[in-house]
Amino acid sequence: NMDDVAELADRVLVVDKGSLIMNGDVHSVFSRAEELRAIGLGVPSASAMLLRLKEKGLDVRTDIFTAKEAAAEIAAAYKRRWQ
């Protein structure tokens, strides 16, 4: 579960077909969402939601991986949008 990984891990290693392809902190690994998806892995649900909102035109950061941080970012984005 990528949500658990984002909340609990300090370091993430990603192995594909027996080869280590990513090794880094949570931020550096989950920032590579497209590469993770290409090998059949996902990203935390908060990150996936922010990526979709960005695609729809909302000015949000996409380097956030927890629900609590995502909620704050979405609130801030709407506040900026309506000021």
N, C-alpha and C positions, 0 to 999 in steps of 0.2 A: 504494500500500500504506500504510494508515494506521499500521501498526506502524513503518514506516520514517519516516513524517512525525513521529510522536511522539518517536522517538529522535533525529532529525537536525535538525528545523526549530526555529527560534527564533520564527518568525511564520507564521501560516497565513491564507491568503485563500480564501474559499469563494465561488464564483460559481455562480449558478443562473439558467438561461435568460438569460444575458448581463448579469445584475445582480450586483453585489457584495453579498452578504448577511451575510457574517461577515468580520471582519478583526481578528486579535488573536494573542496568544501561544497556545501549544499548550494550556495549561490552560483558558483562557477559551473557546476554540473547542470542544475536545472535551468540555467540561462541558455542552455543549448537545446531548447525544446524541440526544434525541428530535427536535429540529429537523433534525439531520443525517440521521437515518433517514427523516424525512418527505420529504426531497428526493433520496433514493436513495443516500446516502452512509453509510458505516459509521464505526465508532470503532475504535481499536486493540483487538486481541483481548484484551489484559489488562483493558481497561476493560469490554468486553462481558462477560467472565467475572465480574468483580466485580459488575456490575449484576445478573447472573443469580443470583449467590450472595446478594446483598442481597434480591432478590425471594423467595428461598427461606428467608429468615429469619436469615442469618448477618450479624452486625453488622460490616460492613466499610465502609471508605471507598470511594467511587466516583470520586474525583478523582485516580486513579492511572492512568497510561497506559503504563508499561513493565512487562515481564515480571518483572524483578528486584524492582521495588517492589511488584508485585502479590503475588509469592511471600512477601515479608516481611509484607505486610498480612494475608494469609490465615493465616500462622503466628501472628501476633499476635492475630488474631481468635479462633482456636481456643484459644490460651493463655488469653485473657480469658474465654472461654466455660467453660473447665474449672477455673477458679480458684474 
